[in-house]
Amino acid sequence: MISFKQLPVEAKAAVAAGVVFFSMMLSRSYLAEKLDFRTRRWLLRLQMALFANTLMLMGSLHVWRSTVTTFARSSAASSFWFMLWKIAVLVFLALAHSSFFTLLFLVAEEPYFFSLAAYTCLGAYIILIFFLFTLGSVEQAYKFLAGRGAKAGTGNKNRTAMKPVLAVMLTVVLTVVGLLNASQPPTVNSVEIPVHKLPSTMNNLKVVLLSDIHLGPTVGKTKLAMIVRMVKALKPDITVIVGDLTDAEAKIIRPAVEPLGDLDSPLGTYFVTGNHEYYTSDVSNWFELLKSFNIQPLHNENVKIVSPKSASDWFCLAGVDDIEADVLRYSGHGMDLKKALRGCSGEHAIVLLAHQPIAAKWALQERPDINLILSGHTHGGQMFPLNAGAYLLNPFFVGLYKVGQNTFVYVSPGTMYYGIPMRLGSRAEITEIILRSP
């Protein structure tokens, strides 16, 4: 029987990841009631950072072997430039691994340069791993189809050397493009949506949708202030924030949230939780902070949005907790559609705020009379090559979907980004939704 010491490094990393994952499950189920709130919160976030790093270790070993070890026997291996390259790769990997820990130690009113650098390296790391794997697969397929798998020659060595060079070049180009794209202000996308049973006096009601701002290590007060200015310029009747506003505790990042106090939509500003609010383990404090800025959390509840033109005309605006609250066993929270829609009958239009598209799907299965659901979560994939995974894992990916005869689902691609300050194949968006009466 092979001992742990005899296992390859990649296998050891996989075992370590499994141990961390098991400890996460153990702490959520058996230790949740035995630990005080603050300890439980720090333990969960530390475990998530360690789990991500142990998984990344396998990829980092592959990156090192592909970009450094491959050239160790070449004539350039003893040169000064090769030594600099080794240091650069080492620093790059160290920064990528450290990104997850910035959530614990480097969150303030404005992002630290170290956090921006670390998350940029994480984005580049993901792209580099993808291209190394893809080019390696192409190389193996070529060898198999050409019947040269067993032959070693100069041509094979050249192709092996070119693979990491090409992967690094593509990574650098896409990283720069992604950084430039994400640095631009969100685009304003105007969408007209017919809402069944919406009173005629509320025709052309304007709702501005925000999602996935992710205040934290790489998004701070300056960017939030820009978003608020853009929203105010649209002069919405209602503003809604459908989750993942933050990645940090309310007390730590409170100064960065202050621009939200300038939102002054006449029919109100409303908020529902996303999965990242529960990762902070600080939802109650966030609710209180948002209320101080006249933003009303919809915690499995609803409000009547009354027409400014007629007090007898209204529609039901409801919001549900994010489904991740159930997974995390977050006390007093979790998606409860029946509670959220209590008092919302089919005689009036129903608009539901639900962070994740899968929650939108579940809601429609239970209440097909919902007329419009506003979601986020997917980020439109945020960046290549993560787009494919986001597309496959969500029943609604991005944009407007019609479900049945009288129901629409709109999924925002996100107003900012999560962690990695890059966007590839997607664009940050502030959505201006014009409600049309049939």
N, C-alpha and C positions, 0 to 999 in steps of 0.2 A: 504494500500500500504506500502511495506517494505521500510524504510528509509535507506540511505547509512550506517548509524551507526549500523543498525541491521544486515547488511550483514556479512557473515563469512569473515575472513581475506583473504582467497583465492579469494573470489569474489571481494573484494576491490582491490586486486592486479591485477585481470583481468581488472577491470574498469580503474585502473591507466595505465595499458599497452595500453588500447584502447585510452585513452586521449593522451598519448605520441605519439602513432601512428598517431592519427588525427592531432596533432601539426606538425608532420613530413610532412604529406601530405600538410598541410596548408602552411608551410614555403616554400616548394618546388614550390607550384603553385602560391600563392598570394604574398608572401614576398620576393621571389627570386630577383625581380627587385628593391625592395625598400631597401634592405640591402646591405652594402658594402661587397666586396668579402671576406675579412678576417672574418667578423662577421658571414657571411653565412656559411663559412667553419667550424668555431668552433661550431655554433649552430647545424649543421647537425651531427657532430661527437658526441656532447654532447647528442643529442636526441637519437642517435643510442645506446649509452651506457646506457642511462636511460631506453630505451625500453627493452633492453636485461635484465637489472636488475629487472624490474618489472615482466617480464615473469619468471625469475629465482626465484623470491620471493615465488611463489606458490610451486615450487619444494623444496626450502629450508625449508619451513614450514613442508613439508612431511618428509624430511630428519630428521629434529629435532624431530618430533613426533615419527618417527620409531626408531631412534638411542638413543634418550634420554628419552622422555616422556614414552615410553613403559616400561622402567626399573625404573621409578620414584617411584613405589610402592614396588619394590623388597627390600630384606633385605640389598642389597649392596648400596642402594640409599644414605645412610648417610655416606658412607665411603669416605676416602680421594681420592681413585682411581677413584671413580665415579665423584667426583668434577673435577679431572684432565681431565676425559673423556669429560665432559660437556664443559670445556674450550677448549679442542682440537677440538671438533665439531664446536664450535662457531668461533674459529680462522679459521678453514678450510672453513666454509661458507663465512666468511668475506673476505678471500683472493680470493675465487672464484668470488665473486661479484665485487671485486676491479679490476679484470683483465682487464675489458673493459676500465677503466679509465687510465690505464698505457699508452695507445695510446696518451692521451692528455698531460701527465705530465712526463713520464719516458721513453723517447726514446733518445738514444745516440749512440756513435760509437760502444760500446759493451753493451750487455744486463745487466741491473741491476739484482741483485739477487732477489729483491722483485718481479720484473716482471716474472722471471722464476718460482718462487714459486707460484705466483698468477695464472699463466696460467696452471701450473701443477695441482693445486687444481681444476681449471675449468675442465680440462680433467677428473680428478678423479670424480668430481661432476657429469659429464655426464654419466660416467660408473655406478656410484652408483645409480643414479636415474633410469637408465635402469634396474638394477638388483632388486631394491626395487619394481618397478612396475611389472616386470616379475614374481618374486617370489610371490608377492601379488596376481597376477592373477592366478597363479598355485594353491595357497592356496584356493582362492575362488572357483575355478573349482573343486578342490578336495572335498570341503565341499558340493558343489551342487550335485556332482555325488554320493557322499557317503550318501547323505541325512542327513547330520549332521549340516546343516546351523543354526539350531535353538538351538543346544546343546552347552553348555559351560562346559568344563571340563579341567582336568589337561593336557590332551594330546593337546587340542587346545591351551592352554596357552603356552605350551612348543614350539609348532610349531610357534606361533606368536613371541616368543622370539628368536627363531633360525633364523627367516627370516632376520632381520637386521644384525645379526652376520655373517651369510653366505654371505650376500651382501657386507659387509665391507671387509671380507676376500678376496673375488673374486676381489673387486675393488683394493685392495692393490697389489695383485699379478699382475693384468693386467696393473696397473699403472707403476710398476717397469719394466715389460716387454716392455711396450710402450716407456718408457724413454730410456731404453737401445737400443732399435731398432732405435729410432730417433737420438741417439747420434752417430751412425755409419756414416761414409762417404757415400754419395750416391753411389749406385751401377751403373756401366756403362753397359748399355744395348745396344748391337749392333743389328741393324735391317736393313735388305736389302729390299728396296722397288722399284719395277719396275715403272718407270715413262714414260708413253706414250708420244711419240714425243720428248723425251730427246735426244739431239744429241749424236752420238756415241763417239765424242771427250770428252764428259762430263761423260762418263760411269765411275762408281766408285767414283763420286764426293762425298765428305764427308761433311755432315751437322750435327753439334752438336746442339741439342735442349735443351734449359733450360726453365723452367717454374716455377712459384709460389715459388720464393725464399723468398719473404715476409720479406725484411729488416725492422726491427722495434723493438718491445719490447723484442723479444726472439731470433732474428737472427741479428748478427752484422758483423763487419769487418773480424773477424777471420774465420768465416764459409764461407763468400764470398771469401776470399783469397784462402781457400782450394778448393772451387769449380773452381775458375779460374785456379789454378795449375793443376787440373784434366783435365780441358778442353784443356789447352795448351799441355798437354802430349798426347792428342789424335790427335793433329795436324790437325784440321778441315780446310776445304776450306772455309766454311761459318759457322758462329755461329748465332743462332737466339734465342731471348728471347721472349716468347709468353705470356707476361703479368704477373701481380701481382709480379713485382720485389720488390715493397715497400708498406709499410703501414704508411709512415711518410712523412712529408714535406721535400723537397730537401735540404733546408738550414740547417735544424736540423740534418739530418743524412748524410750530404755530406762526412765527413771523412770515413764513413763505405763503401761508394761506390767506393772509390779510386782504389781498386784492379781491377775493370772493365777496367781500363786504360791499363792493361797488356794483354788484349785480342788482338790478332794480326792476325786474320784469313785473309789470302791473298785476298779473294773475299768479305770481309766485315763482320761486325757484325750488326745485325738488331733487332729492338724492336717494339712490338706493345703493346698497353695498355691492361690491365686487369681491372676488376671491382674495384679492390682495389686502383688502381691509381686514379680513379675518387672519391673514398671515401676520399682521401687526399685533393682533390680540389686544387691540385698544379701541374697539368699536364704540363702546359707551362714551368714552372721552371725545371721540370724533363726532358723535351725534351732538353732544353738548357744544362743541366748538362750532359746528355748522349752524346750529340754532342761534348762536350768538351773532352770526352773520345773516340772519333771516333766511336761512336755507332749511327747508323742512325735510328731514329724513322720512321716507315711507317704509316703515319697519313692519312689513306684512300688513299694510293698511292702505286706505284710499282717502281721497278728498274729492269733493264736488267742485269742478271748475265751472263757475257760473258765467253766463254770457254778460258782457258789459252792457248789452243792449236790452236784455230781458231777464229778470230775476227768475223766471220760470223755466228758462232754457239752461241746460247744463249737461256735462258729460262726466263720467267717472274716470279719474286718474288714479291708478293703483300701482303699488310697488311691492316687490317680493324680495326677501333676503336672498343672497347668493347661495347656490346649492352647496358650495364648499363648506358652509357653516355646519352642515350635517356631517360631512366627512371628518371635519376637525372636532366634532362634538362640542361646538361652541355654545355654551349654556344660554338658553333663552332665544336662540337664533336658529334659522333654517327656513327654507322655502315652505310657506304655508299659504297656498293659493286660496283656499276657502276663507281663511281669515282676511286675506288681502282684499278679496272681492265681496266681503260681507256688506250687503246693502246695495251692491251694483247689480241691478236687474237688466234683463235683455231689452227693456223698454228704452234704455238710454245707451248711447255709445260708450264703449269701454276701451280705454287706452292703458296698457300695462307696461311698466318699466321692469325689465328683468335682465340682469347683466349678461348672462351666458345664453347663447342661442339654443343650447340643449334645454335650458329652463323654458325658453319660449316654446319649444316643441312639446314639452310635457304640459305646459299650461294650455295649449290648444287641444291636446288630447283630452284634458279634463273639462275645459270650458271653450268649446268651439265658437261660442258667441262673442269672444273677445274680438274687437275690430282692428286694433293696431297694437303691435308690440315693438318696443324700442329696446335694442340690445347693443352690446359692444363685444369686448373680450378677445375677439380674434385678431385685432390689429391689422386686418387684411393680410395676415401673415407677417407683417412688419418688415421682414427681410428675407431674401433668398439665402439659403434653401429651405427656411422654416415654413415658407408659404404652403408647400405641399402638405405638410403635417397639419397645419391649421385648417386647410380645406377639407381634409379627410376626416378630421375629428369633430367637425361641427356640422349640424344639419343645415344651418344657414351660415354662409361664409362672410359675405360683405355686400352691402347695398340693399336694394328693395326686392322683396319676394311677395308674391301673391299666393295665399293659401286658401283654397276653397273659393266661395263666391264673394264673401264680404270681409275677408281678413287679410291684412298686410303685416309683414315683419320687415323692419329696417334694422340692419346691423351696421353700426358705425365702424370704420377702420381705425378709430382711435384719434384723439385730439393731440396727443404727443407720442410717447413711446415708452416701452418698459426697459429701463436700465441701459441697454445698448443704444447709443445716440446715432442710430443708423436706420435708414429705410431703403429697401431695395425691392422694387416691384409693388410698392404701396405708397400711399401719400397720406400724411396726417390731415384730418378733416374736422371742420366745424360744420355741422349739418343744420341747414335752415329748412324746416319742414312746414309746408303750407297745407293746413287741413282743409279739405274741400267737402262741402255738404252736397250729398247726392241730389 
